[in-house]
Amino acid sequence: MITGKRKLCKNSATEQTLEVKNNKNQSINLIIRVYNDGIAFRYAAKGENSINKEYTTFHIPEGKTRWMQTYAPDSYERFFPESTTGTTSDTHKWGFPSLVEACDSVFVLITESEITRGNCASYLSNDKKAEEFTITYPDNKLECNSEWTSPWRLMVIGKLQDIVESTLVTDVASPSKVKNTDWIKPGISSWIYWAYNHGTKDYQLLKQYVDLAEKKNWEYTLIDWEWDAMGNGGNIEDITKYANSKGVKPLMWYNSSTNWIGESAPTPLYRLNTKESRKKEFEWLNSIGVKGVKIDFFPGDMSSIMSLCIDILEDAANYNLMVNFHGATIPRGWQRTYPNLMSIEGVYGAEWYNNGPTMTDMAASHNATLPFTRNVVGPMDYTPGTFSNSQHPHITSYAHELALTALFESGIQHMPDRPEIYYSLHDEVKNVLKNLPASWDDTKLLAGYPGTDVVLARKKGNRWYISGINGTNEKRILSFSTDRLNIGNNTQCIMLKDGDNSKDFNISKVKITTSEPINIPCLPMGGFLIVTE
């Protein structure tokens, strides 16, 4: 895998196929695989069958603890609150992934993978019985031909470390359809929108973000919405030329023009809606040195939109362009089949500090839930690393925010804060951000519980990044062991943890001994990052 939890993935399963016929002699196959870390099953039909409803149902007994997101098909931007099956709720629609604690310390994560052209993505509904969660289609317009195969329905099963470390979503997806992948480069990107919203209209301001990326050794800068209205000394071709002259690769935002369109819609519009228009636009992007596109505002999970996303991925690959989907569905295995898919938003992320006050109080517990839910299934463009405030403040600590940059996985990790903020950070913090990877060789969960805390280790080369965050409003000591990392005793590390206050760091050189547990005190909504040397 070019992106994801680990570079080399292995899996083994036992598979059985059952053929079922109805009284009209129509048949459908049920294909079941049992893996060490879960179960996958799908349906395959031949002949003139019309498939517009599925009855697959997951029984979650009353009283079980679960973390499920209310279904928001145009964005998947909701929280994963801890709740209990059987309680009253205002909604009966639930998006993937859904995490359930089936019994003490045994968890099940329900999701799906391998959305192929003509299939819709689905969600769960329990509108008939509180304990019965049924696969539901957002429309009844599957583009079925004489043969039809459903997506894989997945249950990842085990301890929390089994859930977090599983690659089952991409294991069951089809291998890469992109033959030459040498041009696909994960990396870190500066990003103007979070701090300035309409700042992309300002050429001089964009130059500051290019300069930031150059000074921080970040590979990319993202040119966001309204670049077609750029002024103050330059246009889109001027800024891409400037970026390339600095060794910074530009990425560009597009409106999908399938959802938010009209007079007030962010521009540019209608550039990527047909194969002909995509070819014209992608050829132009190649000519001005753009390396990827961020495409925003999709209306939902309908089969027509899933097919459009696949078309975009395939056409972009033909022009050596990486893709980031925003305002879109969650990852469902495409990052293996189309490895130029670097990230997907599909998360209630740091952008929401722009939109309302809710994120301020909810961020810490939400951040401590995402590694067990949303980020399990694939890359997540949360845009971490916000030390200052946008329109609404953050009250998580600086060490918490630094930890998120390695805690959350995304093939392109966008750094959203103002250039002057990154320049003002402690030298050791700046050094960590300058050398931060965006792809990983391995991932290990060391400790944690959804919404409470999490300690996660990611490996790049010979170096481990150990991130820990406190999801509560009280001081906590995060305890964990590094014996699963095989780093040996007396490993030299840099530790960046909470200082005397939330905007202060306590930075020290330490040695880790695998035979002894590590205990790190954290402020309320605090955190730490340890980097081995």
GULUM-439325 format. One record per residue (C-alpha): x, y, z. Coordinates in steps of 0.02 Angstrom, whole numbers, plus 50000, padded with zeros to 5 digits. Example, Ala and Ser with C-alpha at 12.3 -4.5 7.8 and 13.67 -1.06 7.14 Angstrom:
BEGIN
+-------+-------+-------+
|     u |     v |     w |
+-------+-------+-------+
| 50615 | 49775 | 50390 |
| 50684 | 49947 | 50357 |
+-------+-------+-------+
END
This chain:
BEGIN
+-------+-------+-------+
|     u |     v |     w |
+-------+-------+-------+
| 50000 | 50000 | 50000 |
| 50063 | 50175 | 49956 |
| 49956 | 50249 | 50095 |
| 49870 | 50175 | 50246 |
| 49915 | 50090 | 50410 |
| 50058 | 49988 | 50341 |
| 50157 | 49967 | 50183 |
| 50149 | 49777 | 50173 |
| 49980 | 49695 | 50208 |
| 49946 | 49509 | 50223 |
| 49783 | 49415 | 50243 |
| 49717 | 49238 | 50238 |
| 49537 | 49179 | 50237 |
| 49427 | 49026 | 50219 |
| 49295 | 49054 | 50085 |
| 49132 | 48965 | 50048 |
| 48999 | 49002 | 49917 |
| 48816 | 48956 | 49944 |
| 48692 | 48959 | 49801 |
| 48512 | 49004 | 49844 |
| 48363 | 48987 | 49726 |
| 48186 | 49053 | 49742 |
| 48025 | 48976 | 49676 |
| 48052 | 49064 | 49508 |
| 48217 | 48972 | 49489 |
| 48313 | 49135 | 49506 |
| 48477 | 49110 | 49595 |
| 48596 | 49214 | 49697 |
| 48763 | 49167 | 49773 |
| 48814 | 49210 | 49950 |
| 49004 | 49218 | 49962 |
| 49072 | 49210 | 50139 |
| 49252 | 49234 | 50197 |
| 49315 | 49210 | 50374 |
| 49477 | 49301 | 50415 |
| 49575 | 49304 | 50578 |
| 49515 | 49481 | 50610 |
| 49338 | 49472 | 50543 |
| 49206 | 49412 | 50421 |
| 49169 | 49472 | 50244 |
| 49022 | 49422 | 50137 |
| 48942 | 49479 | 49974 |
| 48807 | 49430 | 49850 |
| 48825 | 49387 | 49666 |
| 48681 | 49364 | 49544 |
| 48666 | 49316 | 49361 |
| 48522 | 49332 | 49240 |
| 48387 | 49463 | 49226 |
| 48374 | 49498 | 49412 |
| 48317 | 49667 | 49476 |
| 48404 | 49709 | 49639 |
| 48335 | 49862 | 49728 |
| 48322 | 49806 | 49908 |
| 48434 | 49709 | 50025 |
| 48381 | 49624 | 50186 |
| 48552 | 49598 | 50265 |
| 48528 | 49636 | 50450 |
| 48648 | 49649 | 50596 |
| 48573 | 49607 | 50765 |
| 48644 | 49716 | 50904 |
| 48565 | 49659 | 51068 |
| 48487 | 49784 | 51186 |
| 48606 | 49863 | 51310 |
| 48763 | 49849 | 51203 |
| 48878 | 50000 | 51199 |
| 48901 | 50071 | 51025 |
| 48980 | 50218 | 50934 |
| 48874 | 50256 | 50780 |
| 48860 | 50411 | 50673 |
| 48691 | 50474 | 50616 |
| 48687 | 50459 | 50427 |
| 48742 | 50618 | 50336 |
| 48759 | 50559 | 50156 |
| 48827 | 50720 | 50082 |
| 48973 | 50735 | 50203 |
| 48981 | 50602 | 50342 |
| 49019 | 50750 | 50457 |
| 48943 | 50696 | 50621 |
| 49007 | 50638 | 50790 |
| 49017 | 50457 | 50850 |
| 48936 | 50474 | 51021 |
| 48939 | 50330 | 51144 |
| 48763 | 50261 | 51163 |
| 48669 | 50102 | 51204 |
| 48565 | 49993 | 51089 |
| 48380 | 50000 | 51129 |
| 48377 | 50182 | 51185 |
| 48264 | 50310 | 51102 |
| 48342 | 50411 | 50962 |
| 48282 | 50548 | 50846 |
| 48352 | 50457 | 50695 |
| 48344 | 50282 | 50627 |
| 48482 | 50302 | 50495 |
| 48662 | 50263 | 50538 |
| 48818 | 50284 | 50432 |
| 48971 | 50173 | 50420 |
| 49080 | 50129 | 50507 |
| 48983 | 50074 | 50662 |
| 49076 | 50012 | 50815 |
| 48995 | 49897 | 50945 |
| 49064 | 49824 | 51105 |
| 48985 | 49652 | 51086 |
| 49046 | 49593 | 51257 |
| 49181 | 49646 | 51378 |
| 49336 | 49696 | 51277 |
| 49270 | 49614 | 51117 |
| 49220 | 49736 | 50981 |
| 49140 | 49728 | 50809 |
| 49162 | 49863 | 50676 |
| 49030 | 49854 | 50539 |
| 49067 | 49933 | 50370 |
| 49080 | 49892 | 50184 |
| 49208 | 49888 | 50044 |
| 49227 | 49873 | 49856 |
| 49096 | 49993 | 49787 |
| 49103 | 49957 | 49601 |
| 49029 | 50055 | 49458 |
| 48839 | 50038 | 49461 |
| 48830 | 50001 | 49648 |
| 48778 | 50126 | 49779 |
| 48855 | 50141 | 49950 |
| 48735 | 50097 | 50090 |
| 48692 | 50137 | 50270 |
| 48607 | 50052 | 50418 |
| 48429 | 50083 | 50474 |
| 48335 | 50018 | 50625 |
| 48166 | 50098 | 50593 |
| 48070 | 49938 | 50628 |
| 48160 | 49862 | 50776 |
| 48284 | 49949 | 50890 |
| 48402 | 49799 | 50887 |
| 48392 | 49760 | 50700 |
| 48510 | 49864 | 50591 |
| 48472 | 49831 | 50407 |
| 48576 | 49874 | 50253 |
| 48481 | 50012 | 50162 |
| 48510 | 50087 | 49991 |
| 48501 | 50277 | 49966 |
| 48412 | 50250 | 49800 |
| 48333 | 50106 | 49704 |
| 48429 | 50138 | 49546 |
| 48570 | 50012 | 49544 |
| 48640 | 50003 | 49369 |
| 48629 | 49812 | 49360 |
| 48667 | 49721 | 49201 |
| 48652 | 49534 | 49174 |
| 48778 | 49508 | 49314 |
| 48780 | 49596 | 49482 |
| 48896 | 49585 | 49631 |
| 48864 | 49679 | 49792 |
| 48997 | 49768 | 49893 |
| 49080 | 49668 | 50030 |
| 48989 | 49679 | 50196 |
| 49120 | 49678 | 50334 |
| 49129 | 49641 | 50519 |
| 49301 | 49673 | 50593 |
| 49304 | 49576 | 50758 |
| 49422 | 49570 | 50907 |
| 49504 | 49676 | 51037 |
| 49521 | 49862 | 51007 |
| 49698 | 49836 | 50942 |
| 49628 | 49712 | 50814 |
| 49500 | 49840 | 50757 |
| 49620 | 49986 | 50744 |
| 49760 | 49888 | 50659 |
| 49650 | 49792 | 50536 |
| 49670 | 49818 | 50349 |
| 49518 | 49713 | 50305 |
| 49434 | 49856 | 50210 |
| 49575 | 49861 | 50083 |
| 49617 | 49676 | 50095 |
| 49452 | 49630 | 50012 |
| 49460 | 49771 | 49883 |
| 49523 | 49738 | 49707 |
| 49710 | 49759 | 49677 |
| 49775 | 49918 | 49598 |
| 49713 | 49961 | 49424 |
| 49853 | 50089 | 49406 |
| 50004 | 50001 | 49332 |
| 50138 | 50134 | 49358 |
| 50123 | 50216 | 49529 |
| 50295 | 50298 | 49540 |
| 50215 | 50470 | 49525 |
| 50102 | 50446 | 49677 |
| 50189 | 50533 | 49822 |
| 50111 | 50551 | 49996 |
| 50161 | 50709 | 50085 |
| 50121 | 50861 | 50192 |
| 50033 | 51014 | 50122 |
| 50008 | 51193 | 50178 |
| 49825 | 51248 | 50166 |
| 49751 | 51423 | 50165 |
| 49565 | 51396 | 50189 |
| 49557 | 51361 | 50377 |
| 49634 | 51526 | 50429 |
| 49574 | 51640 | 50289 |
| 49419 | 51560 | 50210 |
| 49413 | 51667 | 50053 |
| 49602 | 51692 | 50054 |
| 49629 | 51598 | 49892 |
| 49573 | 51755 | 49800 |
| 49733 | 51840 | 49862 |
| 49889 | 51798 | 49762 |
| 50006 | 51880 | 49888 |
| 49930 | 51781 | 50032 |
| 49945 | 51618 | 49936 |
| 50130 | 51654 | 49910 |
| 50151 | 51652 | 50099 |
| 50082 | 51475 | 50105 |
| 50199 | 51421 | 49965 |
| 50345 | 51496 | 50062 |
| 50285 | 51405 | 50219 |
| 50287 | 51238 | 50128 |
| 50461 | 51273 | 50059 |
| 50533 | 51321 | 50229 |
| 50450 | 51173 | 50317 |
| 50506 | 51049 | 50183 |
| 50324 | 51007 | 50147 |
| 50291 | 50934 | 49976 |
| 50128 | 51023 | 49932 |
| 50020 | 51177 | 49946 |
| 49832 | 51168 | 49920 |
| 49751 | 51308 | 49819 |
| 49571 | 51305 | 49879 |
| 49404 | 51372 | 49816 |
| 49382 | 51532 | 49715 |
| 49553 | 51521 | 49634 |
| 49470 | 51574 | 49472 |
| 49437 | 51745 | 49553 |
| 49617 | 51771 | 49610 |
| 49688 | 51946 | 49612 |
| 49811 | 52058 | 49705 |
| 49955 | 52035 | 49587 |
| 49931 | 51866 | 49506 |
| 49816 | 51729 | 49443 |
| 49809 | 51540 | 49455 |
| 49946 | 51512 | 49328 |
| 50058 | 51637 | 49418 |
| 50040 | 51550 | 49586 |
| 50069 | 51376 | 49515 |
| 50224 | 51441 | 49426 |
| 50285 | 51521 | 49588 |
| 50255 | 51360 | 49686 |
| 50348 | 51252 | 49561 |
| 50493 | 51376 | 49561 |
| 50508 | 51346 | 49749 |
| 50502 | 51157 | 49733 |
| 50325 | 51151 | 49806 |
| 50196 | 51050 | 49711 |
| 50025 | 51134 | 49693 |
| 49858 | 51048 | 49723 |
| 49693 | 51127 | 49666 |
| 49514 | 51128 | 49729 |
| 49360 | 51097 | 49621 |
| 49173 | 51100 | 49648 |
| 49102 | 50934 | 49589 |
| 48952 | 51035 | 49525 |
| 48835 | 50894 | 49574 |
| 48766 | 50966 | 49736 |
| 48803 | 51146 | 49785 |
| 48780 | 51240 | 49622 |
| 48698 | 51404 | 49572 |
| 48736 | 51588 | 49596 |
| 48805 | 51572 | 49774 |
| 48904 | 51412 | 49746 |
| 49093 | 51412 | 49768 |
| 49183 | 51415 | 49601 |
| 49247 | 51354 | 49483 |
| 49097 | 51255 | 49421 |
| 49067 | 51122 | 49288 |
| 49248 | 51083 | 49253 |
| 49247 | 50895 | 49290 |
| 49070 | 50834 | 49255 |
| 49100 | 50745 | 49089 |
| 49244 | 50644 | 49022 |
| 49275 | 50776 | 48890 |
| 49281 | 50918 | 49016 |
| 49394 | 50817 | 49133 |
| 49514 | 50779 | 48992 |
| 49525 | 50963 | 48947 |
| 49549 | 51017 | 49127 |
| 49673 | 50880 | 49172 |
| 49779 | 50919 | 49018 |
| 49784 | 51101 | 49074 |
| 49831 | 51052 | 49252 |
| 49975 | 50948 | 49184 |
| 50036 | 51097 | 49083 |
| 50044 | 51212 | 49236 |
| 50125 | 51084 | 49351 |
| 49978 | 51038 | 49464 |
| 49996 | 50867 | 49548 |
| 49825 | 50835 | 49622 |
| 49644 | 50888 | 49639 |
| 49528 | 50910 | 49788 |
| 49347 | 50887 | 49732 |
| 49207 | 50946 | 49846 |
| 49019 | 50943 | 49876 |
| 48949 | 50775 | 49823 |
| 48763 | 50747 | 49859 |
| 48768 | 50571 | 49928 |
| 48797 | 50385 | 49905 |
| 48688 | 50354 | 49752 |
| 48754 | 50236 | 49619 |
| 48771 | 50379 | 49496 |
| 48886 | 50474 | 49615 |
| 48989 | 50319 | 49655 |
| 49013 | 50290 | 49469 |
| 49064 | 50472 | 49446 |
| 49195 | 50456 | 49583 |
| 49267 | 50301 | 49499 |
| 49270 | 50392 | 49331 |
| 49363 | 50538 | 49411 |
| 49491 | 50422 | 49492 |
| 49523 | 50329 | 49330 |
| 49536 | 50487 | 49223 |
| 49647 | 50573 | 49352 |
| 49764 | 50423 | 49353 |
| 49782 | 50438 | 49165 |
| 49851 | 50613 | 49193 |
| 49958 | 50570 | 49345 |
| 49846 | 50669 | 49462 |
| 49814 | 50625 | 49643 |
| 49637 | 50643 | 49712 |
| 49561 | 50703 | 49876 |
| 49371 | 50690 | 49891 |
| 49286 | 50817 | 50005 |
| 49105 | 50830 | 50058 |
| 49095 | 50649 | 50006 |
| 49071 | 50471 | 50064 |
| 49196 | 50380 | 50176 |
| 49334 | 50264 | 50109 |
| 49271 | 50095 | 50054 |
| 49429 | 50013 | 49988 |
| 49459 | 50124 | 49836 |
| 49630 | 50175 | 49904 |
| 49694 | 50002 | 49856 |
| 49610 | 49990 | 49686 |
| 49649 | 50172 | 49642 |
| 49805 | 50217 | 49744 |
| 49800 | 50395 | 49677 |
| 49658 | 50420 | 49802 |
| 49760 | 50503 | 49939 |
| 49624 | 50555 | 50060 |
| 49439 | 50580 | 50090 |
| 49361 | 50703 | 50209 |
| 49205 | 50612 | 50271 |
| 49242 | 50671 | 50447 |
| 49192 | 50806 | 50570 |
| 49364 | 50886 | 50567 |
| 49457 | 51045 | 50610 |
| 49369 | 51138 | 50469 |
| 49219 | 51146 | 50587 |
| 49307 | 51274 | 50695 |
| 49256 | 51387 | 50551 |
| 49074 | 51341 | 50551 |
| 49008 | 51345 | 50729 |
| 49048 | 51329 | 50915 |
| 49011 | 51142 | 50933 |
| 49185 | 51080 | 50891 |
| 49266 | 51181 | 51032 |
| 49190 | 51079 | 51174 |
| 49174 | 50914 | 51081 |
| 49344 | 50903 | 50997 |
| 49443 | 50809 | 51130 |
| 49322 | 50663 | 51152 |
| 49286 | 50661 | 50965 |
| 49472 | 50653 | 50924 |
| 49491 | 50509 | 51046 |
| 49350 | 50415 | 50958 |
| 49406 | 50434 | 50777 |
| 49553 | 50311 | 50783 |
| 49429 | 50175 | 50835 |
| 49295 | 50220 | 50707 |
| 49316 | 50332 | 50554 |
| 49505 | 50318 | 50531 |
| 49497 | 50128 | 50541 |
| 49422 | 50118 | 50367 |
| 49543 | 50231 | 50276 |
| 49627 | 50401 | 50255 |
| 49543 | 50547 | 50341 |
| 49571 | 50728 | 50290 |
| 49538 | 50799 | 50462 |
| 49670 | 50937 | 50437 |
| 49759 | 50927 | 50607 |
| 49891 | 51043 | 50674 |
| 49785 | 51194 | 50721 |
| 49876 | 51285 | 50861 |
| 49791 | 51455 | 50844 |
| 49604 | 51490 | 50827 |
| 49496 | 51505 | 50674 |
| 49323 | 51584 | 50687 |
| 49290 | 51479 | 50843 |
| 49423 | 51433 | 50974 |
| 49501 | 51266 | 51013 |
| 49531 | 51221 | 51196 |
| 49631 | 51063 | 51169 |
| 49814 | 51083 | 51217 |
| 49956 | 51120 | 51097 |
| 50027 | 50948 | 51134 |
| 49857 | 50870 | 51093 |
| 49856 | 50961 | 50926 |
| 50034 | 50908 | 50885 |
| 49991 | 50727 | 50925 |
| 49848 | 50730 | 50799 |
| 49969 | 50757 | 50654 |
| 50036 | 50579 | 50677 |
| 49882 | 50504 | 50760 |
| 49770 | 50532 | 50608 |
| 49814 | 50445 | 50445 |
| 49797 | 50535 | 50278 |
| 49898 | 50512 | 50119 |
| 49912 | 50700 | 50105 |
| 49910 | 50782 | 50276 |
| 49851 | 50963 | 50263 |
| 49924 | 51087 | 50389 |
| 49794 | 51224 | 50406 |
| 49864 | 51355 | 50525 |
| 49939 | 51525 | 50482 |
| 50121 | 51532 | 50428 |
| 50170 | 51645 | 50572 |
| 50102 | 51517 | 50697 |
| 50211 | 51377 | 50629 |
| 50362 | 51494 | 50627 |
| 50332 | 51539 | 50810 |
| 50331 | 51360 | 50878 |
| 50472 | 51287 | 50982 |
| 50619 | 51228 | 50877 |
| 50589 | 51045 | 50924 |
| 50406 | 51058 | 50872 |
| 50455 | 51137 | 50707 |
| 50582 | 50998 | 50679 |
| 50449 | 50864 | 50707 |
| 50330 | 50947 | 50584 |
| 50470 | 50971 | 50457 |
| 50507 | 50785 | 50455 |
| 50329 | 50719 | 50479 |
| 50286 | 50570 | 50365 |
| 50119 | 50553 | 50276 |
| 50136 | 50367 | 50240 |
| 50177 | 50229 | 50363 |
| 50261 | 50060 | 50370 |
| 50162 | 49997 | 50519 |
| 50031 | 50047 | 50649 |
| 50005 | 49982 | 50826 |
| 49874 | 50028 | 50956 |
| 49958 | 50033 | 51126 |
| 49815 | 50089 | 51238 |
| 49648 | 50177 | 51243 |
| 49459 | 50171 | 51240 |
| 49343 | 50265 | 51123 |
| 49310 | 50443 | 51180 |
| 49422 | 50428 | 51334 |
| 49602 | 50417 | 51272 |
| 49711 | 50336 | 51140 |
| 49896 | 50296 | 51122 |
| 49945 | 50247 | 50944 |
| 50116 | 50208 | 50869 |
| 50157 | 50229 | 50684 |
| 50321 | 50176 | 50606 |
| 50418 | 50254 | 50463 |
| 50585 | 50175 | 50423 |
| 50672 | 50145 | 50590 |
| 50576 | 50283 | 50679 |
| 50418 | 50267 | 50783 |
| 50295 | 50409 | 50813 |
| 50195 | 50374 | 50971 |
| 50043 | 50489 | 50987 |
| 49934 | 50502 | 51142 |
| 49784 | 50612 | 51179 |
| 49668 | 50636 | 51327 |
| 49487 | 50645 | 51272 |
| 49420 | 50699 | 51441 |
| 49402 | 50863 | 51535 |
| 49506 | 50799 | 51680 |
| 49692 | 50768 | 51706 |
| 49740 | 50590 | 51660 |
| 49894 | 50482 | 51661 |
| 49910 | 50387 | 51498 |
| 49993 | 50220 | 51531 |
| 50059 | 50104 | 51397 |
| 50196 | 49982 | 51352 |
| 50309 | 49983 | 51199 |
| 50349 | 49796 | 51202 |
| 50251 | 49768 | 51039 |
| 50361 | 49892 | 50946 |
| 50523 | 49790 | 50957 |
| 50628 | 49945 | 50980 |
| 50743 | 49875 | 51113 |
| 50793 | 49947 | 51280 |
| 50864 | 50121 | 51308 |
| 50799 | 50189 | 51143 |
| 50833 | 50375 | 51133 |
| 50676 | 50480 | 51102 |
| 50614 | 50658 | 51098 |
| 50458 | 50679 | 51206 |
| 50342 | 50828 | 51178 |
| 50205 | 50833 | 51308 |
| 50093 | 50956 | 51400 |
| 50183 | 51094 | 51492 |
| 50119 | 51201 | 51634 |
| 49972 | 51261 | 51531 |
| 49881 | 51209 | 51373 |
| 49986 | 51321 | 51261 |
| 50152 | 51262 | 51330 |
| 50260 | 51111 | 51292 |
| 50369 | 51009 | 51407 |
| 50506 | 50945 | 51291 |
| 50641 | 50823 | 51343 |
| 50759 | 50687 | 51282 |
| 50714 | 50521 | 51361 |
| 50760 | 50337 | 51346 |
| 50624 | 50206 | 51329 |
| 50643 | 50037 | 51413 |
| 50522 | 49909 | 51341 |
| 50516 | 49808 | 51501 |
| 50440 | 49952 | 51599 |
| 50270 | 50036 | 51573 |
| 50271 | 50219 | 51524 |
| 50159 | 50339 | 51619 |
| 50133 | 50513 | 51548 |
| 50027 | 50643 | 51639 |
| 49912 | 50743 | 51524 |
| 49815 | 50901 | 51552 |
| 49627 | 50900 | 51523 |
| 49608 | 50880 | 51334 |
| 49797 | 50864 | 51328 |
| 49918 | 50747 | 51243 |
| 50095 | 50703 | 51192 |
| 50202 | 50646 | 51047 |
| 50357 | 50537 | 51064 |
| 50477 | 50517 | 50917 |
| 50615 | 50388 | 50924 |
| 50785 | 50437 | 50857 |
+-------+-------+-------+
END
